Amino acid sequence: MKVNVFSEIGKLNSVLLHRPGKELENLTPDLLERLLFDDIPYLKVAQEEHDAFADVLRENGAEVLYIKDMVIEALNHHPEQINNFITQFVEESGILSKSVKSAIYEYLKSLNIDILVDKMIVGIRSNEVISKNKVSIMDMLEDEYPFYTDPMPNILFQRDPFASIGNGVAINNMYTEARQRETILSEYMFKYHPRFENEEIPFYIKRHNRYNSEGGDILVLDKNTLAIGISKRTDPRAIEKLAKKLFNEHTSFNTILAFNIPKTRAFMHLDTVFTQIDYGIFTIHPGIMKDLTIFELTKEDALVKVSKVVTSLENILEKHLKRPIKLINCGGEDTITSGREQWNDGANTLAIAPGKVIVYSRNHVTNEILREAGVTVLEIPSSELSRGRGGPRCMSMPLDREDI
């Protein structure tokens, strides 16, 4: 299976998700900030809502894959990689005690592959593993924190660990320590799963890249153009490195638009304030309507040429997409409604075909505006999923879209 994503709106044929699991039940009020959540979702309902999301995708012709299943299948296909997989995970889990690290390694080695991968995501509590030979202060201090390895609740948002770009992927060095181990799973899937291992899929960014980047900041506007947010989580130097790689490998991409967006929670990623739903039609957070600082990265001989532009979102999109642009405000013109629906990811739509999007049902004002604009709106429930502060686009990573 090749990766093929040259737009945000081409018919979605194959998509990667993570069904939420008991990692959500390892969230506590004391750990929310550390683990990047604002609230604790009720797992049973979150799973029901996520299953409804997956059902809508399947009903509309998309193959739904799950990252956990893909990694389990990859390791079953390449059992010689299990020890490396465990070692990599343990070494990146922030365990400072040598005795605890050794005990965790032996514990994970004893598990069946399916339980092993699940346990890595769910987290290992400090009362689950008995660490012998505790002789140092650090050995004993490890037990004062409730987890030997933190849960990974943010893996729900499969948009971020990597990005599908054309026929390749960018496996990101994620900004927060809480999310960095997620990309181990992405890497092993692409390297060792039988669907990918013989496809020679290029890695335009590798997970140990020096500079941070996250997939929610990357939008594939067409076969020539990417939009990437310079955000709190994506470093401009990562964007320049990606541009150089894409240009030097003679991909179809010849322009990257780097949007300098505010480094605030409301603008966490570019796709929280700006997503495409049809040819020339985008949903936006009204806060992005003012003039923006945008850097145009283009290829000039063997170099990346950077030009700074200060203009509106509409103007820059019209210039590069060469068509009239329509911007639809999340929540319409009312600031109260806009703020509320933006908080619930009203602008974070997932296009599954031109003019056909999946959205959260709770953003009823935005959804009605989309319908009035002629967009087919497929609503999914979200009372618990929305507590994670990520919408349908955040929760999904397209692997194959029809070209447009």
Residue pairs with C-beta under 8 A, 6 or more apart in sequence:
1 14
1 195
1 196
1 199
1 399
1 400
2 167
2 199
2 201
2 400
3 164
3 166
3 167
3 168
3 169
3 199
3 201
3 399
3 400
4 166
4 167
4 399
4 400
4 401
4 403
5 164
5 165
5 166
5 220
5 398
5 399
5 400
5 401
6 166
6 220
6 222
6 223
6 252
6 401
6 403
6 404
7 220
7 221
7 222
7 223
7 276
7 401
7 403
7 404
8 219
8 220
8 221
8 275
8 276
8 351
9 276
9 277
9 278
9 279
9 351
9 353
9 354
9 355
9 401
9 404
10 353
10 354
10 401
10 402
10 403
10 404
11 61
11 352
11 353
11 354
11 401
11 402
12 57
12 60
12 61
12 62
12 351
12 352
12 353
12 398
12 400
12 401
13 61
13 62
13 63
13 400
13 401
13 402
14 62
14 63
14 65
14 398
14 399
14 400
15 57
15 62
15 63
15 64
15 65
15 396
15 397
15 398
15 399
16 65
16 66
16 67
16 70
16 158
16 396
16 397
16 398
16 399
17 50
17 53
17 54
17 64
17 65
17 66
17 67
17 158
17 395
17 396
17 397
18 66
18 67
18 68
18 121
18 155
18 156
18 158
18 395
19 47
19 50
19 51
19 54
19 66
19 68
20 41
20 43
20 46
20 47
20 50
20 153
20 156
20 385
21 43
21 47
21 68
21 118
21 121
21 122
22 43
22 122
23 121
23 122
23 123
23 151
23 152
23 153
23 155
24 40
24 41
24 43
24 46
24 153
25 43
26 122
26 123
26 125
26 147
26 151
26 153
27 35
27 37
27 40
27 151
27 153
28 40
28 146
29 40
31 146
31 150
32 38
32 39
32 40
34 150
34 178
35 150
35 151
35 153
35 154
35 178
36 153
36 154
36 176
36 178
36 179
37 153
37 154
37 387
37 388
37 389
38 387
38 389
39 387
40 387
41 384
41 385
41 387
41 388
42 384
45 383
45 384
46 384
46 385
48 381
49 380
49 381
49 382
49 383
49 384
49 385
50 156
50 385
50 395
52 380
52 381
53 358
53 380
53 385
53 392
53 395
54 64
56 358
56 378
56 380
57 64
57 352
57 358
57 396
58 64
60 352
60 353
60 356
60 378
62 352
63 400
65 399
67 155
67 158
67 185
67 186
67 189
68 117
68 118
68 121
68 185
70 189
70 193
70 195
71 117
71 185
71 188
71 189
71 193
72 113
72 114
72 117
73 193
73 194
74 81
74 188
74 189
74 191
74 192
74 193
74 194
75 81
75 82
75 85
75 113
75 116
75 117
75 188
75 192
76 113
77 192
77 193
77 194
77 197
78 192
81 188
81 192
82 109
82 113
82 116
83 109
85 184
85 188
86 105
86 108
86 109
86 116
87 105
88 184
89 108
89 120
89 149
89 181
89 184
90 101
90 104
90 105
90 108
90 149
92 180
92 181
92 184
93 104
93 148
93 149
93 150
93 181
94 150
94 177
95 101
95 104
95 142
95 148
95 149
96 138
96 142
97 131
97 134
97 136
97 138
97 139
97 141
97 142
98 136
98 139
99 131
99 132
99 133
99 134
99 135
99 136
99 139
100 129
100 131
100 139
100 142
100 148
102 131
103 129
103 130
103 131
103 132
104 124
104 129
104 148
104 149
107 124
107 128
107 129
108 116
108 119
108 120
111 119
117 185
120 149
120 152
120 181
120 185
121 151
121 152
121 155
122 151
123 147
123 149
123 150
123 151
123 152
124 147
124 148
124 149
125 146
125 147
125 148
126 142
126 143
126 145
126 146
126 147
126 148
128 148
129 148
131 139
131 142
133 139
134 140
142 148
150 178
152 178
152 179
152 181
152 182
153 388
154 160
154 178
154 179
154 182
154 388
155 161
155 182
155 185
156 385
156 388
156 390
156 395
157 216
157 388
157 390
157 394
157 395
158 395
158 396
158 397
159 215
159 216
159 269
159 271
159 390
159 393
159 394
159 395
159 396
159 397
160 172
160 174
160 179
160 182
160 214
160 215
160 216
160 269
160 394
161 171
161 172
161 174
161 179
161 182
161 183
161 185
161 186
161 215
161 397
162 169
162 170
162 171
162 172
162 183
162 186
162 215
162 397
163 169
163 170
163 172
163 215
163 218
163 397
164 220
164 397
164 398
164 399
165 204
165 218
165 220
165 226
165 246
165 253
166 220
166 223
166 246
166 251
166 252
166 253
167 201
167 202
167 251
168 201
168 202
168 203
168 204
168 251
169 186
169 190
169 201
169 202
169 203
169 204
170 203
170 204
170 205
170 213
170 215
170 218
170 242
171 183
171 186
171 187
171 190
171 203
171 205
171 206
171 207
172 183
172 205
172 207
172 209
172 212
172 213
172 214
172 215
173 180
173 183
173 205
173 207
173 208
173 209
173 210
173 211
173 212
173 213
173 238
174 180
174 182
174 183
174 212
174 213
174 214
174 233
175 212
175 214
175 232
175 233
175 234
176 233
183 207
184 207
186 207
187 207
189 196
190 196
190 197
190 201
190 203
191 197
202 249
204 242
204 245
204 246
204 249
205 213
205 238
205 241
205 242
205 245
209 238
209 241
210 237
211 235
211 237
211 238
211 241
212 233
212 234
212 235
212 238
213 233
213 234
213 235
213 238
213 239
213 242
214 231
214 233
214 234
214 269
215 397
216 229
216 233
216 268
216 269
216 270
216 271
216 272
216 393
216 394
217 228
217 229
217 230
217 231
217 233
217 234
217 269
217 270
217 271
218 226
218 227
218 228
218 229
218 270
219 226
219 227
219 228
219 270
219 271
219 274
219 275
219 276
220 226
221 227
221 257
221 276
221 317
221 320
221 321
222 321
222 404
223 252
223 253
223 403
224 252
224 253
224 254
224 255
225 253
225 254
225 255
225 256
225 257
225 320
225 321
226 246
226 253
226 255
226 256
226 257
227 256
227 257
227 259
227 270
227 274
228 234
228 239
228 242
228 256
228 257
228 258
228 259
228 270
229 258
229 259
229 261
229 267
229 269
229 270
229 271
230 236
230 239
230 258
230 259
230 260
230 261
230 295
231 261
231 263
231 267
231 268
231 269
231 270
232 263
232 264
232 268
233 268
233 269
234 269
236 258
236 295
239 256
239 258
239 297
240 297
240 304
240 306
242 256
243 256
243 297
243 304
244 304
246 253
246 256
247 253
247 254
247 299
247 304
248 302
254 298
254 299
255 296
255 297
255 298
255 320
256 296
256 297
257 294
257 295
257 296
257 297
257 316
257 320
258 294
258 295
258 296
258 297
259 270
259 274
259 292
259 293
259 294
260 292
260 293
260 294
260 295
261 267
261 270
261 273
261 288
261 292
262 287
266 272
266 273
266 285
266 287
266 342
267 273
267 285
267 287
267 288
268 389
269 394
271 348
271 393
271 394
272 285
272 342
272 345
272 347
272 348
272 391
272 394
273 284
273 285
273 287
273 288
273 342
273 347
274 282
274 283
274 284
274 285
274 288
274 313
274 347
275 282
275 283
275 347
275 348
275 349
275 350
275 351
275 393
276 282
276 351
277 283
277 328
277 349
277 351
277 355
277 357
277 370
277 375
278 351
278 354
278 355
278 375
279 323
279 354
279 355
279 404
280 317
280 321
280 323
280 324
280 325
280 326
281 325
281 326
281 328
281 355
281 373
281 375
282 313
282 317
282 325
282 326
282 327
282 328
283 327
283 328
283 329
283 330
283 346
283 347
283 349
283 366
283 370
284 313
284 327
284 328
284 329
284 330
284 347
285 329
285 330
285 338
285 342
285 347
286 329
286 330
286 331
286 335
286 338
287 342
288 313
289 312
289 313
289 327
289 329
290 312
291 310
291 311
291 312
292 310
292 311
292 312
292 313
292 316
293 308
293 309
293 310
294 308
294 309
294 310
294 311
294 316
295 306
295 307
295 308
295 309
296 306
296 307
296 308
296 309
297 304
297 305
297 306
298 304
298 305
298 307
299 305
309 316
313 327
314 325
314 327
317 325
318 324
318 325
326 373
328 366
328 369
328 370
328 373
329 338
329 369
330 338
330 341
330 342
330 346
330 347
330 363
330 366
331 337
331 338
331 339
331 340
331 341
331 342
331 346
331 363
331 365
331 366
332 338
332 365
332 366
332 369
334 365
337 365
341 362
341 363
341 365
341 366
343 389
344 360
344 362
344 363
344 382
344 386
344 391
345 360
345 363
345 386
345 389
345 390
345 391
345 392
345 394
346 359
346 360
346 363
346 365
346 366
346 391
347 366
347 391
348 390
348 391
348 392
348 393
348 394
349 357
349 358
349 359
349 370
349 391
349 392
349 393
350 357
350 358
350 359
350 391
350 392
350 393
350 395
350 396
351 357
352 358
352 378
354 404
355 374
355 375
355 376
356 375
356 376
356 378
357 370
357 375
357 376
357 377
357 378
357 392
358 378
358 379
358 380
358 392
359 366
359 367
359 370
359 377
359 378
359 379
359 380
359 391
359 392
360 379
360 380
360 381
360 382
360 385
360 386
360 391
360 392
361 367
361 379
361 380
361 381
361 382
362 382
362 383
362 386
367 377
367 379
370 377
371 377
380 392
385 395
